[in-house]
Amino acid sequence: MSYMQPAFDGTEIAAPAPAKSRHRMDDYEAWVDEVWPAFVAAADTGQPFTVDAVARSKNLPDPPHPKSQWGSLPARLQDAGIIRHHGYGSSARARQSLVHVWIGVPAAHREDVARRRREDRAARREARQQERRAAA
């Protein structure tokens, strides 16, 4: 689709329409529910991916606060045992930034990975509490 921009001399110049930006959702949890299947599908391919690449290819909506909330989604996916860190790559959106590259955990191992992450977090929390008790 294009729109017509009138020129000052009376002629019209055809130009491509501005790119439609992704819409922004108002509710964070509803946003997670909407984008979750796209990232599970990306993980199921077994190929490395970045969050931005999946969001762009699937034209996913933005969360209520895009600058801060896109980063919390991979943590949730890791906690669920769906993805794991694979390496680093460049961002298509910001060419000079280094971003995480993720890869899917095989479906048969997801529950074990999620359980191990919960146990590791609980052990770290317990160790911090013991250090605080010893310091007090």
ROSE-4610 file (N, C-alpha, C; in Angstrom, 1 decimal, always signed):
// ROSE-4610
residu = [M/M/M/S/S/S/Y/Y/Y/M/M/M/Q/Q/Q/P/P/P/A/A/A/F/F/F/D/D/D/G/G/G/T/T/T/E/E/E/I/I/I/A/A/A/A/A/A/P/P/P/A/A/A/P/P/P/A/A/A/K/K/K/S/S/S/R/R/R/H/H/H/R/R/R/M/M/M/D/D/D/D/D/D/Y/Y/Y/E/E/E/A/A/A/W/W/W/V/V/V/D/D/D/E/E/E/V/V/V/W/W/W/P/P/P/A/A/A/F/F/F/V/V/V/A/A/A/A/A/A/A/A/A/D/D/D/T/T/T/G/G/G/Q/Q/Q/P/P/P/F/F/F/T/T/T/V/V/V/D/D/D/A/A/A/V/V/V/A/A/A/R/R/R/S/S/S/K/K/K/N/N/N/L/L/L/P/P/P/D/D/D/P/P/P/P/P/P/H/H/H/P/P/P/K/K/K/S/S/S/Q/Q/Q/W/W/W/G/G/G/S/S/S/L/L/L/P/P/P/A/A/A/R/R/R/L/L/L/Q/Q/Q/D/D/D/A/A/A/G/G/G/I/I/I/I/I/I/R/R/R/H/H/H/H/H/H/G/G/G/Y/Y/Y/G/G/G/S/S/S/S/S/S/A/A/A/R/R/R/A/A/A/R/R/R/Q/Q/Q/S/S/S/L/L/L/V/V/V/H/H/H/V/V/V/W/W/W/I/I/I/G/G/G/V/V/V/P/P/P/A/A/A/A/A/A/H/H/H/R/R/R/E/E/E/D/D/D/V/V/V/A/A/A/R/R/R/R/R/R/R/R/R/R/R/R/E/E/E/D/D/D/R/R/R/A/A/A/A/A/A/R/R/R/R/R/R/E/E/E/A/A/A/R/R/R/Q/Q/Q/Q/Q/Q/E/E/E/R/R/R/R/R/R/A/A/A/A/A/A/A/A/A]
num = [1/1/1/2/2/2/3/3/3/4/4/4/5/5/5/6/6/6/7/7/7/8/8/8/9/9/9/10/10/10/11/11/11/12/12/12/13/13/13/14/14/14/15/15/15/16/16/16/17/17/17/18/18/18/19/19/19/20/20/20/21/21/21/22/22/22/23/23/23/24/24/24/25/25/25/26/26/26/27/27/27/28/28/28/29/29/29/30/30/30/31/31/31/32/32/32/33/33/33/34/34/34/35/35/35/36/36/36/37/37/37/38/38/38/39/39/39/40/40/40/41/41/41/42/42/42/43/43/43/44/44/44/45/45/45/46/46/46/47/47/47/48/48/48/49/49/49/50/50/50/51/51/51/52/52/52/53/53/53/54/54/54/55/55/55/56/56/56/57/57/57/58/58/58/59/59/59/60/60/60/61/61/61/62/62/62/63/63/63/64/64/64/65/65/65/66/66/66/67/67/67/68/68/68/69/69/69/70/70/70/71/71/71/72/72/72/73/73/73/74/74/74/75/75/75/76/76/76/77/77/77/78/78/78/79/79/79/80/80/80/81/81/81/82/82/82/83/83/83/84/84/84/85/85/85/86/86/86/87/87/87/88/88/88/89/89/89/90/90/90/91/91/91/92/92/92/93/93/93/94/94/94/95/95/95/96/96/96/97/97/97/98/98/98/99/99/99/100/100/100/101/101/101/102/102/102/103/103/103/104/104/104/105/105/105/106/106/106/107/107/107/108/108/108/109/109/109/110/110/110/111/111/111/112/112/112/113/113/113/114/114/114/115/115/115/116/116/116/117/117/117/118/118/118/119/119/119/120/120/120/121/121/121/122/122/122/123/123/123/124/124/124/125/125/125/126/126/126/127/127/127/128/128/128/129/129/129/130/130/130/131/131/131/132/132/132/133/133/133/134/134/134/135/135/135/136/136/136]
x = [+0.8/+0.0/+0.9/+0.5/+1.2/+0.3/+0.9/+0.1/+0.6/-0.2/+0.2/+0.6/+1.8/+2.2/+2.2/+1.4/+1.3/+2.6/+3.1/+4.3/+3.8/+4.7/+4.4/+4.0/+4.5/+4.2/+2.9/+2.1/+0.8/+0.9/+2.1/+2.2/+2.1/+1.8/+1.8/+2.9/+3.6/+4.7/+4.2/+4.3/+4.0/+5.1/+4.8/+5.9/+5.3/+6.2/+5.6/+5.1/+4.0/+3.4/+4.4/+4.3/+5.2/+5.0/+6.0/+5.9/+5.0/+4.2/+3.3/+4.1/+4.1/+4.9/+4.0/+4.7/+4.0/+3.1/+2.0/+1.1/+1.6/+1.2/+1.7/+0.5/+0.7/-0.4/-0.3/-1.5/-1.6/-1.3/-1.6/-1.5/-0.3/+0.6/+1.9/+1.6/+0.7/+0.5/-0.3/-1.2/-1.9/-0.8/+0.1/+1.2/+2.0/+2.4/+3.1/+2.3/+1.1/+0.2/+0.1/+0.2/+0.1/+1.4/+2.5/+3.8/+4.4/+4.0/+4.6/+4.7/+3.5/+3.6/+4.6/+4.8/+5.8/+7.2/+7.6/+8.9/+9.0/+7.9/+7.9/+8.2/+7.5/+7.7/+9.1/+9.7/+11.1/+12.0/+11.7/+12.6/+12.4/+11.2/+11.0/+11.7/+12.2/+12.9/+14.3/+14.8/+16.2/+17.3/+16.9/+17.8/+18.0/+19.2/+19.5/+18.6/+18.2/+17.4/+17.6/+17.3/+17.3/+15.8/+15.6/+14.2/+13.7/+14.6/+14.2/+13.9/+14.6/+14.4/+13.0/+12.7/+11.3/+10.2/+10.4/+9.4/+9.2/+10.3/+10.1/+9.5/+9.9/+9.4/+7.9/+7.5/+6.1/+5.3/+5.9/+5.2/+4.5/+5.2/+4.6/+4.4/+3.4/+3.2/+4.2/+4.3/+5.3/+4.6/+5.3/+4.8/+4.4/+3.8/+3.5/+4.7/+5.8/+7.0/+8.1/+8.2/+9.1/+10.6/+11.1/+12.5/+12.9/+12.0/+12.4/+11.8/+10.7/+10.0/+10.3/+10.9/+11.3/+12.3/+13.2/+14.2/+13.8/+12.6/+12.1/+11.5/+11.1/+10.5/+11.5/+12.8/+13.7/+13.9/+13.9/+14.0/+12.9/+11.7/+10.5/+10.6/+11.0/+11.2/+12.3/+13.3/+14.4/+13.8/+13.1/+12.5/+11.6/+10.9/+10.0/+10.7/+12.0/+12.8/+12.7/+12.2/+12.0/+13.2/+14.0/+15.2/+16.4/+17.5/+18.8/+19.7/+20.7/+21.6/+22.5/+22.6/+23.4/+24.7/+24.6/+25.8/+25.4/+26.2/+25.9/+25.9/+25.2/+25.1/+24.8/+24.7/+24.4/+22.9/+22.4/+21.0/+20.7/+19.6/+19.2/+18.6/+18.1/+17.5/+18.6/+19.5/+20.6/+21.9/+22.4/+23.5/+24.7/+24.9/+26.1/+26.0/+24.8/+24.6/+24.8/+25.3/+25.5/+24.2/+23.6/+22.4/+22.6/+21.8/+21.8/+21.2/+21.8/+21.2/+20.8/+19.5/+18.9/+18.7/+18.6/+18.2/+17.3/+16.4/+15.4/+16.0/+15.4/+15.7/+14.7/+15.2/+14.4/+13.2/+12.0/+10.8/+10.9/+11.6/+11.7/+12.5/+13.3/+14.1/+13.6/+12.6/+12.2/+11.8/+11.1/+10.7/+11.9/+12.8/+14.1/+14.9/+15.0/+15.7/+15.0/+13.7/+12.9/+13.1/+13.0/+13.2/+14.6/+15.6/+16.9/+17.1/+16.5/+16.6/+16.0/+14.8/+14.1/+15.0/+15.6/+16.4/+17.7/+18.3/+19.5/+19.1/+18.0/+17.6/+17.3/+16.6/+16.4/+17.7/+18.6/+19.9/+20.7/+20.6/+21.3/+20.6/+19.3/+18.5/+18.9/+18.9/+19.3/+20.7/+21.6/+23.0/+23.1/+22.3/+22.3/+21.7/+20.7/+20.1/+21.0/+21.8/+22.8/+23.9/+24.3/+25.3/+24.8/+23.6/+23.0/+22.9/+22.5/+22.4/+23.8/+24.8/+26.2/+26.7/+26.4/+26.9/+26.2/+25.0/+24.2/+24.6]
y = [-1.2/+0.0/+1.2/+2.3/+3.5/+4.7/+5.8/+7.0/+8.0/+9.0/+10.1/+11.3/+11.8/+13.0/+14.1/+15.1/+16.2/+17.0/+17.3/+18.2/+19.6/+20.5/+21.9/+22.4/+21.7/+22.2/+21.6/+20.9/+20.4/+18.9/+18.4/+17.0/+16.1/+14.8/+13.9/+12.9/+12.7/+11.8/+10.5/+9.4/+8.1/+7.7/+7.3/+6.8/+5.6/+4.7/+3.6/+4.0/+3.3/+3.7/+3.4/+4.2/+3.9/+2.5/+1.9/+0.6/+0.6/-0.4/-0.5/-1.1/-0.4/-0.9/-1.9/-2.7/-3.7/-3.0/-3.6/-3.0/-3.3/-2.5/-2.7/-3.1/-4.2/-4.7/-4.0/-3.8/-3.1/-4.1/-5.3/-6.3/-7.2/-7.2/-8.0/-9.5/-10.0/-11.4/-11.9/-11.0/-11.4/-11.4/-10.5/-10.4/-11.7/-12.2/-13.4/-14.6/-14.6/-15.7/-15.7/-14.5/-14.4/-14.7/-14.3/-14.6/-15.9/-16.5/-17.8/-18.9/-19.1/-20.2/-20.0/-18.8/-18.5/-18.9/-18.7/-19.0/-20.5/-21.2/-22.6/-23.2/-22.7/-23.2/-23.0/-21.9/-21.6/-22.6/-22.9/-23.8/-25.2/-25.6/-26.9/-27.2/-26.1/-26.3/-26.9/-26.6/-27.1/-26.1/-25.1/-24.1/-22.9/-22.4/-21.2/-20.0/-19.1/-18.0/-16.9/-15.7/-14.5/-14.1/-13.5/-13.0/-12.1/-11.2/-10.2/-10.8/-11.9/-12.5/-13.2/-13.8/-14.5/-13.4/-12.4/-11.3/-10.7/-10.4/-9.8/-10.8/-12.0/-13.0/-13.3/-13.3/-13.6/-12.4/-11.2/-9.9/-9.9/-10.2/-10.3/-8.9/-8.7/-7.4/-7.1/-5.9/-5.5/-5.5/-5.7/-5.7/-4.2/-4.0/-2.7/-1.7/-2.2/-1.5/-2.2/-2.0/-2.8/-2.7/-1.6/-1.5/-2.3/-2.6/-3.4/-4.8/-5.0/-6.3/-7.4/-7.1/-8.1/-9.0/-8.5/-9.3/-10.3/-10.1/-11.0/-12.3/-12.2/-13.4/-14.6/-14.4/-15.5/-16.2/-15.3/-15.9/-16.8/-16.4/-17.3/-18.6/-18.4/-19.6/-20.6/-20.0/-20.8/-21.5/-20.8/-21.4/-22.5/-22.4/-23.5/-24.6/-24.5/-25.6/-25.6/-24.6/-24.6/-24.2/-23.2/-22.8/-22.8/-22.8/-22.6/-21.7/-21.1/-20.2/-20.9/-20.4/-21.1/-20.3/-19.0/-18.1/-16.7/-16.0/-14.5/-14.2/-13.2/-12.8/-11.3/-10.8/-9.4/-9.3/-8.1/-7.8/-7.2/-7.7/-7.1/-5.7/-5.4/-4.1/-3.1/-3.5/-2.6/-3.3/-3.0/-3.7/-3.8/-2.8/-2.8/-3.5/-4.0/-4.6/-6.1/-6.7/-8.1/-8.6/-9.7/-10.2/-11.7/-12.3/-13.7/-14.5/-15.6/-16.5/-17.7/-18.2/-19.3/-20.5/-21.6/-22.8/-23.6/-24.4/-25.1/-26.4/-26.6/-27.9/-28.9/-30.1/-31.2/-31.4/-31.6/-31.7/-32.8/-33.9/-34.9/-34.5/-33.5/-33.0/-31.8/-31.2/-29.9/-29.9/-30.9/-30.9/-31.1/-31.9/-32.1/-30.8/-30.1/-28.8/-27.8/-27.8/-26.8/-27.2/-28.5/-28.9/-28.5/-28.8/-28.5/-27.0/-26.1/-24.7/-24.3/-24.9/-24.6/-25.0/-26.2/-26.6/-25.8/-25.4/-24.5/-23.1/-22.6/-21.3/-21.4/-22.5/-22.7/-22.9/-23.6/-23.8/-22.5/-21.6/-20.3/-19.4/-19.5/-18.7/-19.2/-20.5/-21.0/-20.6/-20.6/-20.2/-18.8/-17.9/-16.5/-16.3/-17.0/-16.9/-17.3/-18.4/-18.9/-17.8/-17.2/-16.2/-15.0/-14.6/-13.5/-13.8/-15.1/-15.5/-15.5/-16.0/-16.0/-14.6/-13.7/-12.3/-11.6/-12.0/-11.2/-11.5]
z = [+0.0/+0.0/+0.0/-0.7/-0.7/-0.4/-0.1/+0.1/-0.8/-1.1/-2.0/-1.2/-1.5/-0.9/-2.0/-1.8/-2.8/-2.7/-3.9/-4.0/-4.1/-3.9/-3.9/-5.3/-6.3/-7.7/-8.2/-7.4/-7.8/-8.2/-8.4/-8.8/-7.5/-7.7/-6.6/-6.7/-5.6/-5.5/-4.8/-5.4/-4.7/-3.9/-2.7/-1.8/-1.0/-0.6/+0.2/+1.5/+1.9/+3.2/+4.3/+5.4/+6.5/+7.1/+7.6/+8.1/+9.3/+9.4/+10.6/+11.7/+12.8/+14.0/+14.7/+15.5/+16.2/+17.3/+17.5/+18.5/+19.9/+20.9/+22.2/+23.1/+23.8/+24.7/+26.0/+26.7/+28.0/+29.2/+29.0/+30.2/+30.0/+30.9/+30.7/+30.7/+31.6/+31.6/+30.3/+29.8/+28.5/+27.4/+27.5/+26.4/+26.5/+27.7/+27.8/+27.2/+27.5/+27.0/+25.5/+24.9/+23.4/+22.7/+23.3/+22.6/+22.9/+24.0/+24.5/+23.4/+22.7/+21.7/+20.6/+20.2/+19.2/+19.6/+20.9/+21.4/+21.7/+22.1/+22.2/+20.8/+19.8/+18.4/+18.0/+18.3/+17.9/+18.6/+19.9/+20.6/+20.1/+19.6/+19.1/+17.8/+17.1/+15.8/+16.1/+17.3/+17.6/+17.0/+16.4/+15.8/+16.7/+16.8/+17.6/+17.1/+18.1/+17.7/+18.7/+18.3/+19.2/+19.5/+20.6/+20.9/+19.8/+19.4/+18.4/+17.1/+16.7/+15.4/+15.4/+16.5/+16.6/+16.6/+17.4/+17.5/+16.1/+15.4/+14.0/+13.0/+13.0/+12.0/+12.3/+13.5/+13.8/+14.0/+13.9/+14.1/+15.4/+16.5/+17.8/+18.4/+19.2/+19.9/+20.9/+21.2/+22.3/+23.6/+24.7/+26.1/+26.4/+27.6/+28.0/+28.1/+28.5/+28.6/+27.9/+26.5/+25.7/+26.1/+26.5/+26.8/+28.0/+28.9/+30.1/+30.2/+29.5/+29.7/+28.7/+27.5/+26.6/+27.3/+28.1/+28.7/+29.8/+30.3/+31.3/+30.7/+29.5/+28.8/+28.7/+28.3/+28.3/+29.6/+30.7/+32.0/+32.4/+32.0/+32.2/+31.4/+30.1/+29.3/+29.8/+30.4/+31.0/+32.2/+33.0/+34.3/+34.0/+32.8/+32.4/+31.7/+31.5/+30.9/+29.4/+28.8/+27.3/+26.5/+27.0/+26.3/+27.2/+26.6/+27.3/+26.5/+27.2/+26.6/+25.6/+24.4/+23.4/+23.0/+23.2/+22.8/+22.7/+21.9/+21.7/+20.3/+19.9/+18.5/+18.4/+17.2/+17.0/+16.9/+17.2/+17.1/+15.7/+15.1/+13.9/+14.1/+15.2/+15.5/+15.8/+16.7/+17.1/+16.7/+15.5/+15.0/+15.8/+16.7/+17.5/+18.8/+19.1/+20.4/+20.3/+21.4/+21.6/+22.3/+21.8/+22.4/+22.7/+23.5/+23.8/+22.7/+22.4/+21.4/+22.2/+21.9/+22.7/+21.8/+22.4/+21.7/+22.6/+21.9/+22.7/+23.4/+24.5/+25.3/+24.7/+24.4/+23.9/+24.8/+24.3/+25.0/+26.1/+25.9/+26.9/+28.1/+28.0/+29.1/+29.8/+29.3/+29.8/+31.3/+31.7/+33.1/+34.0/+33.6/+34.4/+34.5/+33.4/+33.4/+34.3/+34.2/+35.1/+36.6/+36.9/+38.3/+38.8/+38.0/+38.4/+38.6/+37.8/+38.0/+39.3/+39.6/+40.8/+42.0/+42.0/+43.1/+43.2/+42.1/+42.2/+42.8/+42.4/+43.0/+44.5/+44.9/+46.3/+47.1/+46.5/+47.2/+47.4/+46.3/+46.4/+47.5/+47.5/+48.5/+49.9/+50.1/+51.4/+51.8/+50.9/+51.2/+51.6/+50.9/+51.3/+52.6/+53.0/+54.3/+55.4/+55.1/+56.1/+56.3/+55.2/+55.3/+56.1/+55.9/+56.7/+58.2/+58.5/+59.9/+60.5/+59.8/+60.3/+60.6/+59.7/+59.8/+60.9/+61.3/+62.3/+63.7]
